[in-house]
Amino acid sequence: MSVLEVLRLGLLTIHFLGMAALVGTFLLQLRQSTVSGLRLMLAGAAIRAVSGNALIASNRLQGMEVIETKMVAKLVLATVGVAALFLAAVWT
């Protein structure tokens, strides 16, 4: 297993941990019917955005196929999500 493959798998693990922080906090808010934990959601979204871009770079370095249109769309959605969570955290 190459060093880049180990790096890619580590980044994938970090990406999933960001998703757990994002979705877990959201589900906790639904259960409690209160707005709390927005900073944790913001951190999870930021982690996912950064690790997602690093995963794209890792795939390119390994010569794997990367669908540019899909990656740009995901980056735009991640940026909008981080911005929305930042505004919600500031206003709350």
C-alpha positions as CSV (number, residue, x, y, z in Angstrom):
1,M,0.0,0.0,0.0
2,S,1.5,3.3,-1.0
3,V,1.9,6.4,1.1
4,L,-0.7,8.3,-0.9
5,E,-3.2,5.5,-0.4
6,V,-2.7,5.6,3.3
7,L,-3.1,9.4,3.2
8,R,-6.3,9.0,1.2
9,L,-7.8,6.5,3.6
10,G,-6.9,8.8,6.6
11,L,-8.5,11.7,4.9
12,L,-11.6,9.6,4.2
13,T,-11.8,8.8,7.9
14,I,-11.5,12.4,8.8
15,H,-14.2,13.2,6.2
16,F,-16.6,10.7,7.9
17,L,-15.8,12.1,11.3
18,G,-16.9,15.5,10.0
19,M,-20.1,14.0,8.7
20,A,-20.7,12.4,12.1
21,A,-20.3,15.8,13.9
22,L,-22.6,17.4,11.4
23,V,-25.4,14.8,11.3
24,G,-25.1,13.8,15.0
25,T,-25.6,17.3,16.2
26,F,-28.5,17.9,13.8
27,L,-30.3,14.8,15.0
28,L,-29.6,15.8,18.6
29,Q,-31.3,19.2,17.9
30,L,-34.3,17.5,16.4
31,R,-34.7,15.3,19.5
32,Q,-34.3,18.3,21.9
33,S,-36.3,20.7,19.8
34,T,-33.8,23.4,20.6
35,V,-31.0,25.2,18.7
36,S,-27.7,24.2,20.2
37,G,-24.4,22.8,19.0
38,L,-24.1,25.1,16.0
39,R,-20.4,25.5,16.5
40,L,-19.9,21.7,16.4
41,M,-21.9,21.6,13.2
42,L,-19.8,24.4,11.8
43,A,-16.6,22.6,12.7
44,G,-17.9,19.4,11.1
45,A,-18.9,21.2,7.9
46,A,-15.5,22.9,7.7
47,I,-13.7,19.6,8.3
48,R,-15.7,18.0,5.5
49,A,-15.0,20.9,3.1
50,V,-11.2,20.8,3.7
51,S,-10.9,17.1,3.8
52,G,-13.0,16.8,0.7
53,N,-10.7,19.1,-1.2
54,A,-7.7,17.1,0.1
55,L,-9.4,13.9,-1.1
56,I,-9.7,15.3,-4.6
57,A,-6.0,16.3,-4.6
58,S,-5.1,12.8,-3.4
59,N,-7.1,11.1,-6.1
60,R,-5.5,13.3,-8.8
61,L,-2.0,12.6,-7.4
62,Q,-2.7,8.8,-7.6
63,G,-4.0,9.1,-11.2
64,M,-7.6,8.2,-10.3
65,E,-10.5,9.7,-12.3
66,V,-12.0,12.8,-10.9
67,I,-15.3,14.2,-12.4
68,E,-14.7,17.9,-12.4
69,T,-18.3,19.0,-12.7
70,K,-19.4,16.9,-9.7
71,M,-16.5,18.1,-7.6
72,V,-17.2,21.8,-8.3
73,A,-20.9,21.3,-7.4
74,K,-19.9,19.6,-4.1
75,L,-17.5,22.4,-3.3
76,V,-20.2,25.0,-4.0
77,L,-22.7,23.2,-1.7
78,A,-20.0,22.8,1.0
79,T,-19.2,26.5,0.8
80,V,-22.9,27.4,1.0
81,G,-23.4,25.1,4.0
82,V,-20.4,26.4,5.9
83,A,-21.6,30.0,5.3
84,A,-25.2,29.2,6.4
85,L,-23.9,27.5,9.6
86,F,-21.5,30.4,10.3
87,L,-24.3,32.9,10.0
88,A,-26.6,30.8,12.2
89,A,-23.9,30.5,14.8
90,V,-23.2,34.2,14.8
91,W,-26.9,35.2,15.1
92,T,-27.7,32.7,17.8
